[in-house]
Amino acid sequence: MNITYTLLIIFCATKPLKLNNQQKTILAKHAGVARHAYNWGLATCIKEYEETKKRPSAITLHKRLVAEVKSINS
């Protein structure tokens, strides 16, 4: 983590954000996408571990998710 990001986290944790409706919507969508990606990755890791007793790397998970999203959206 770089210092700018750390300071941003500290600032946001101590000061309330003043968001308009559009910004609130975008923030909620980003949180939903992040939650979906985490849950998908966790389920994939559990499934693969049960089958092979090995956990996929973060890079492998990322490539699989991107491929899956592309196949759904194309």
Buried (B, 14 or more C-beta within 10 A) or exposed (E): EEEEEEEEEEEEEEEEEEEEEEEEEEEEEEEEEEEEBEEBBEEBBEEBEEEEEEEBEEEEBEEBBEEEEEEEEE
